[in-house]
Amino acid sequence: MRVIDALKIAKIHLVGVSMGGVVALLFATKYPARIRSVSLHSTPQKVGALSKIRLETWLLLLERLDLEDFLLHLAPWIWSKESLSRSRERIDQYREIQRARGATISKAIYELQCRASIRQTSIDFTGIDVPVLVTAGSDDLLVHESESRMIHEMIPGSSFHVFDRCGHASFIENEKEFHQVQSAFLAGSR
């Protein structure tokens, strides 16, 4: 909120992916008067039992691997089955970019994110009275499409879009459609 205030921005379009979507929801419920719209991509309404097991596995991997190795081996978790089987060169290209830039946040932050996600309870959407876009990847292993659909069903008037043959990172796997959907939503929310 301090950054928004310092920049003298009255209302913002808030976009969050995965855990960032949970943060966006919490922000929107706390500061509804400061929000112009909310976009939630691959965002869980609550973390289900299967996602908790996967996050516990991530914590175990984080204990045993250095952060760069951990990040380079996330492909089976965040990419769709189709990308894993047909777009291996794209995944390798993504890994090269990751390797070149290194970790952008610390191992401790990833561990905290996993622990916070495991403990996440459902979110109260009362007070969100702005345009909301909810999207999901049809093959998302971390946040099943049904979890994102729950958010859509709980927020009256929200828009919902499923990216076919995409996993947790639809903004990478199908960036063209992702940008079209996000841009059209933002254009309609002004």
N, C-alpha and C positions, 0 to 999 in steps of 0.2 A: 504494500500500500504506500509505503514511503516513496518509492520510485515513481509511482503514478502521481502522487501529490507533488513531488519535486519537479516533475515534468509538466505539471499543471494540466493534466489530462482529466477531463470530467468523467468520461465513460470509455471503457475499453471493450474490444472484442477479445475474448479470452479463449485460447486454444490449448488443449492438453491431450497428451498421448499417454495411455497406460496409467502409471502412477501419477503422471502429470495431469491426467484427466481427473483423477480423484482430488488432487490439490485444487484444480480449477473448480470442481464442484463445491468443495469446502469454502473456497474464496467467494464464489457466487452466492452461497447461502449466507455468508457473513457480511458481505458488502453488496447486496442486490442493487442498490441505487447507483453503483459505480460501473455496472455491467451493461454493455450494449447487446452482446450476444455471447453464447458459449458453444464451443465446438469440442466434442469429446470423441476421441478416436481410440479404439481398442481399450475402452475404459470399463472396469468391472463395477457393478453396483455393490457387490461384496465379493470377496475372494472365496471361491468354492473349495471344497475338499481336494479336488484334483489339482487345482492351482496351488494350494498350500503345499502339497507333496512336491510339486515341481520347484517351488520356491525354497523348500527345505533342501532339495538337491542342489540348488544354486548355492546355498549357504555352505554346504559341504564342499563343493567345488572351489568356492572362494577361499576356504580354509587351506586347500591343498595346492592351488595354482596361484601364480602371480596374476595380477589384474589383466595385463595384456593378453596372456594365454587364455584366461577366462573369457574375455571379450571376443577373441578370435574364434572361440568355439561355441558361440551362441546360435549359430546358423540353424541347427535342428530345432531350436526352440522358437525362433522368431520368423523363419521363412516357411512358406507353404510347401506342401508335398510336391506340388508341380515345380516350384522354383528349385527345390532341392534336387529333383530328378532331371529337369530340363534346362535349367539356367545356371549350371555350376560355374560358368565363367563369370556371371554377374556376382555370384556370391564370393568368388575368389577376388574379383575386382573390389568388392566392398571390404573384404578382409585386408587387402593391400592398403586401401585408404585408412582403415582403422590402424593398421600396423604403422603407417607413415606418420599419422597424427598422434599416436599414442593415446593413453587414457586421458579423458577430459575431466574426469572426476576421480576421487580417491576410492580405494577399495573399501574403506570404512563407510563411505556414502552408499555404495552398492549394498553392503551388508545391512545398513540401517533401512534402506528402501525395502529389502527383502523381509526384514523383521517387521517393519511397519505394515507391509502388505499382508503378511501372515496374520497379524492381529486386527486387520481392518474389519470393522463391523459395517453394517449397511448405513447408508447416508440418507438423512432427511432432506428431501428436495423442496420443502416448504419455503416459499419466498422467491423461487426462481420464476420470474414472470417476464422473461425476455426470449427471443428466438434461440432455440437450442438445436444443434445438429449432433446426432449420435451416429457413428459409423463403426463397422466391424469387418474383420476379414473372415471369409467363409471357412478358412482352414486355420484359424488362430488357435494354437495349443495353449497359450497362456490365459487368454480371456475369450472364452467361447462366445460365439455370436449371440447365444441366448442370454448371456449376462449383460451384454450391451443393449439387447432388445428390451430387457427389463427396465433399464433406465429410460429408454424411449417411451415405454408404456406408462411409466410413473410420472412423466412430465407432459402434461397436456399441451398439444399443439407442436410438440417437437418433431423434427424430421429424422428419418432413419434411412441409412444406406448401407448395403452390404457390398463389399468388394469381392467379387468372385475370384476363387483360386488365389487368395492372398492370405498371408499369415498375420502375425502381430505387427508387422511393419508394412502395411499397405501403402504408406506414403513413399516407400522405396520400391516395393514390388510392382506397383501400378501407379507410378507418380503422375502420369498424364490424367488418368481418371480422378485420382485423388485431388489434384489441383483444380480440375473442372468442378467437382462436387463442392470443395471448400470455397472456391471463388464465387460460384453461383450463390451459395448460402450467404456469404459475406455481402455480396451485392444486394441481396434481398433483405438484408438486416440493417440497412443504413437509415 
